[in-house]
Amino acid sequence: MSDDRAKLTSELVLRPPSYRGFADRGVESALYGVLQRRFLNEPKECDRILGDLLADLLPGREDVWVLDVGCGNGQCIHHLSERFPGWKFEGVDLRQSAISEARAAFMDSQRVALFERDLFDFEYAPQPNPNAIVRQSVTYAFTDEQFAEALHRFRSWLTPGGIAVLFDMFTPWEQRLTVVEKSLHHPDGHLLMVRPYSQLRELATAAGLEVLEIRPFSYSGGEHWSDPHDLRSYNHEGLTMRGCFNQPQAHAVLVAV
């Protein structure tokens, strides 16, 4: 291994790319916003499944308060607020531009509150305590230490019996993968952590959460991008891909104990 490559490898291991990349780098933030806008009027499959899970877990409830951590432009809240017209929602995101767009979409709503916040900002705590916390495709960009801390924060916000639903890269295989993508849109590196179900259960238990269900996700639609430099997810023979990387996604349901 060359000295330069060894140095780069050492830097990535010791100082992985920050989860704040989408917020701190303008081009990535803008591109992610374009992607999310595609689903404002037509929910993603993972959003529909999330709605199904919440309907099963909170049947007949009209007094539910849902916190969406990493809400982006509010496309998931838009779907859930239409499906559950009596529920209230709070959304937080790192990107000021995303929150501004979400606020414009929910300008006339009395059921949705939106804030520019970092999950790890210890001055932030949702009020009142949510009945459910949802988080979609965010925790994969956390180191193991940050993921464990996030679970502890979720538990501190939930009352006993409250639920958290995480949609992210979890796998039944006993593999812990740390991938750093360096590409056209991520020149400084983008962290992708793939965690086994066993690690999720271990960290959840340590945080005072119990894993009720892990539901593997299979994407049945999508597009195959022709640009070899564009690594956005697409569907290939039933597998969700990120360039050459097969993303094992699942919805994990956790309950506060």
N, C-alpha and C positions, 0 to 999 in steps of 0.2 A: 504494500500500500504506500502511495506517495505521501510525503510529509503534508502537503496541502490537503489531501483527502483525509488523512488521519486527523488533522486539526479540525476540519469541518465536521467529521463524525463525532469527535470529542465535544465540540461546541453544541451539537444538536442533542447529545445525550445529557450534558450538564445544564444546558439552557434551552429547553424546547421552545418552539414558537408559542407566542402568547395567544390565549383564547380571544383576546381583544382584537385580533387581526382584522376582522370584518369592520370593526368600528374605527380603527386607527388608520386603515389604508383606504383612501377614497375610492380607488378604482374597484376594489373588491366589494366595498359597500354598495356602490352604484349597481354593479352587476348582480349582486344578490337581491337588491331591490327589484330589478327587472324580472328576475326569476319568480319572486314572490307575487308580483302583480299578476302573473298569469293565472293565479289561483284565487283571486278575489271573488270571482263570480262562479267558479266551478271548483269545489273543494278537492284537495288531494285525497287519494285513497287512504292515506294514513290518518287524515282528519276524520274521514267517515268512520273508520274503525275506532278512533278515539271517542267519537260520539256514541257509538254502539256500546263501548265499555262503560262510559259514564252513565248511560241509560240503564245498563244492567246493575251497576254498582249503587246507583242512587235512584231506585225506581219510585216514580210518583212524587219526588221531592220538588217543591216550588221555591224553597228558601236557600238555594245553593249559591255559594260564593266561590268562584273559580279564579285562581291565579295562574296566568300564562307567563312563564319565565322564558324570555327570549321570544317575545311575541311578534317581532318584526313589524310588518305593516298591518298586522291585525287580521290576516286572512283566516287563521284558525278560529279566532274569536268571532269573526263574522259568521262562519259556518255554525259554531256552537250556539251563538246568540239567536240564530234563526231556528235551530232545532229545539232549544230550550228557552222559550220566550219569557219565562218567569225568573230565570237565573240572572245573577249579576257577575260581572267580570272585571278583573284588574289585569292589565298587561304591562310588563316591564321589558325594556330592551336597552342594549348598549348604544344603539345608533340613534342619534338625535333626528336624523332625516327620516328614519322608519317611524319613530314615534309621531313626528309631525304629520306624516302621511296617514297614520292610523287615526290620529285625532281628527283630521279633516273628514275621514270616512265615517266617524262616529260622532260628529259634531252635535247632532240632535238627540243623541242617546243619553238617557239618564241611568242606563244599566252598565255602562262601560267607563272605566277610569284607566288612563294610560300615563306611564311615567318613564323618563329616561333614567335608568338605574343599572347598576352593576350588582349582580347577585352577591358578590363578596364585599359590598359596601355595608359595613356593620351598622351604619346609621339608618339603614333601610329595614323596615319590617312592615309587612302588609297589615292594614287595619280595615276591618276586623280580621281575625284569623280565618283563612280560607277553609272551606270544606274539601276542596280538591286543588291540587297543584298539577299542572300539565307542563311538560317540557319536551320539545320535539327537535331532534337532531342538533343538540347543543353540547351535551356532556361528553361526546366523543372528543371534543377539543380540549378537555380538561386532563391534566395530569392525574395520576391516582390520588395524590394528596388533595388536589382541588375537588375531585369527584367525591371523596370521603367527606370533605368539608361541606360540599353542597348538600349531601344527604343529611348531615347534621342540621344544617340550616332549615331544610324542608321540615324536618321533624320538629324543630323549635317553633315553626309557624303553624303546625297542624295540632288540633286537639285530638285526643284519643279517638280512634275510629276514622279520622280523616284519611284521605287517600292521595297518592301521588302516582301519576302515570308518566313514565318516561319512554319516549320513542327514540331509540338510538341503536348503536352497533353493539349488540350482545350476541354471543354465540354459545351453542351447547358444547363445543369442543373445548378441551382444556388447553387453550392457547391464549396467551396474553400478548397481543401485537401492538407495537408502537411504530407507527408509520409517519414519516415526515414527507409530505408532498411538496416538492419544489417544481413549480410550473410557471407558465406565462402569467397566470393570474395570482400566483402565490410565490413571488420571487424570493421572499424572505422565509418561506416555509410555512406549511399548514399542518398542524398536528392532528392525527387521526388515531384514536385509541380504541382497540377492539377488546372487549372484556368478556370473559366466560361467565355463564350464569352463576357458577360457584362463587366467583369474586363479587358479583353483584349481591348475592345473598349474604356473603360474609360482611361486606361493608354496610349493607342495609341493616343487618342485625346489630352491628356495632353502633349504628345511629339511632336505634330504637324503632326501626321499621321492619315489617315482615313482608316478604314477597308472596303475594297471593297468587299471581299468575304471570307467566311469561308467554306471550303469544307471538310466535314467529310471523314475520311479515313477508309477503311475496308480492312484488309489484307486477301487475298484469298489463300495464300499458307503458307508453313512453316513446321516446324518439332516439334514434341513433344519429349522433352528430358526426358530420363528415370531416370536421376540422380535427386533425390529430393532436392539436395543441389545446383543444377544448375538452377538459376532463369532467364536465358536468355529467351527472348521473344519467344513464340511459338504460333501456331494457334490451337484453340480449339473451334469447333463449330462456326466458323466465327468471333470469338473475339480474339484480340491480347492480350496475357496475359503476366504478369511478376510474375511467381509463382501464388499466389492467387489473384493478383491484376489486374483487367481489365483496360487496358490503353486506354482511349478515345482520339484518335489522330485525327488531322485535319491539313490541309494546310490553313494558314491564309494569305491573300493577303492584304498588307498595301501600301498606296500611300502617298508620301510626299506632303503636302499642304502648 
